């Protein structure tokens, strides 16, 4: 808890002065409020000796003035704290999102989307509430209790001591509450993350659930998680209720005992009526902050848990980063020449006794050349393409573009040199225009962007866009589910083409197309690929036909590179692949 709060204290360094001022005016408001019982004491004693209307008016005026001062100070607390705390919240959320964007793909194998979402939203909001309210009110409440105890002692040391002794167990109860509540809070936040992940996955996979009739099964599993969260929330509420019971009962018990003792004190002449009235007016003001300390400790526990969950993600190590001194790259005039030299790769979670997925890949793609990459399903073709823009990092070897290692370039330059059309099409819940122009410089004039978009759509044979309700500005919905599989794939292909990269990477871009559409797309692509260096994963003869040369990946290595016709004559393995659709080849023997 201490470490988490210490890290938060470093984060809020830029706004500490504003927070100090917020604490100062809040404590000032509490002290001003505690002045009212002193006025009451003077009024009662004055009326007891020489009652006059002027005394009442003066006392009333002083109380009104103190109330106005207290109100202004409380308003200033919000002025000093709310704005800066929301800015810290924004910065934390932006840093969190930036980290997610920068982390390697392997990171997302360990973190569910719902867990990340709950940390970015719920946990950061909890931290902001603590900065803006909880932290300030904790200091203010503690100050109110201390100053109020002193003022009670001025009225009667006996009554003040009795009151404090009776409520001392609150400290012990608070410590125990903090331990129990911390465990329950962490479990609730984790369960919320799991539920968020389940809902998100169900929304994305709703068609699969419906198609297989598994909606009831998904609901049953969700109900188990929801019940677990409900039970944990009940335990949290029970723990809080038990704590609140003592927090409410102990001060009331103390007041009852003090009332009896105070009456004896007044009767014996040890204190006057004004002092007794002041004591009880002060205790009324102290009891509230005393009770609030309990809820503030609970909020501190919630905040500590939120901080720990937040920092769990923020402390993740990014293994794919730009070099300290990147080599400058002329992206505009790059040719896209690609060389892979003894490239090896294995996934970080692969068993130790399992061989590398890629075991010494050597490949050279000349500028402007289109090369098809073929091999059996699951042998690492898609992974090989993803090594080029460093979506994954090679285990050893070297990959160069125009003679410069991708590991010596800035990541932004590497990914500006390349564009990727993935096999599993991913579209964003936005307009067709936004999806197609994702890789295009947003600083370009709108007319130029419009021209690029339509050229790319035409090259991908995506003319259907013009027939949509709002044309290129039509929203395509979550994951583009309002479109067919072939339409989504053509938009993804258009997005890659629109980026106008030096090196175009296509992962089986025609797999969802029917034969006639595929013929049209192939015809359009020939013109586009004529001057663009391209590496394309091919499972169909039509896709292979786009290539100048074909590379055969087998057993983690490139075992042959030649034209399609030459490989058919010289490679038995290649002929087998082309004749066997189930293993990744064409539907037609060619």
Secondary structure by P-SEA (a helix, b strand, c coil): caaaaaaaaaaaccaaaaaaaaaaaaaaaaaaaaaaaaaaaaaaaaaaccccaaaaaaaaaaaaaaaaaaaaaaaaaaaacaaaaaaaaaaaaaaaaaaaaaccaaaaaaccaaaaaaaacaaaaaaaaaaacaaaaaaaaaaaaaaaaaaaaaacaaaaaaaaaaacaaaaaaaaaaaaaaaaaaaaaaaaaaaaaaaaaaaaaaaaaaaacaaaaaaaaaaaaaaaaaaaaaaaaaaaaaaaaaaaaaaaaaaaaaaaaaaaaaaaccccaaaaaaaaaaaaaaaaaaaaaaaaaaaaaaaaaaaaaaaaaaacccccccccccccccccccccbbbbcbbbbbcccccccccccccbbbbbbcccbbbbbbbcccccaaaaaaaaacccccccccccccccccccccaaaaaaabbbbccccccccccaaaaaaccccccccaaaaaaaaaaaaaaaccccccccccccccccccccccccaaaaaaaaaaaaaaacccbbbbccccccccaaaaaaaaaaaaaaacccbbbbbcccaaaaaaccbbbbbccccccccccaaaaaaccaaaaaaaaccccccccccc
